Amino acid sequence: MTWRVPLAEGAIDAAEHALAADRDDEELYRRLMQLQIAVGRTYAAKGVFRELEAHLSEIDAEPAEESARLLRQ
């Protein structure tokens, strides 16, 4: 294990806490998705995207193309 994984885990925890406090900030969802992808957890990033889709559907909105693009990289 390298030092980057524990550092990323801390960043993931911080992003999850920030997102819990502000579910309306799509940038926070993207940041969490990026962090999950960076540590090889594409499945987790897809889960975050599904959460974003569900949240936005409540207000008849869709994720920005930038958010969807993260999963296609």
Stockholm file with secondary structure:
# STOCKHOLM 1.0

chainA/1-73         MTWRVPLAEGAIDAAEHALAADRDDEELYRRLMQLQIAVGRTYAAKGVFRELEAHLSEIDAEPAEESARLLRQ
#=GR chainA/1-73 SS CCTHHHHHHHHHHHHHHHHHHCTTCHHHHHHHHHHHHHTTCHHHHHHHHHHHHHHHHTTTCCCCHHHHHHHHC
#=GC SS_cons        CCTHHHHHHHHHHHHHHHHHHCTTCHHHHHHHHHHHHHTTCHHHHHHHHHHHHHHHHTTTCCCCHHHHHHHHC
//
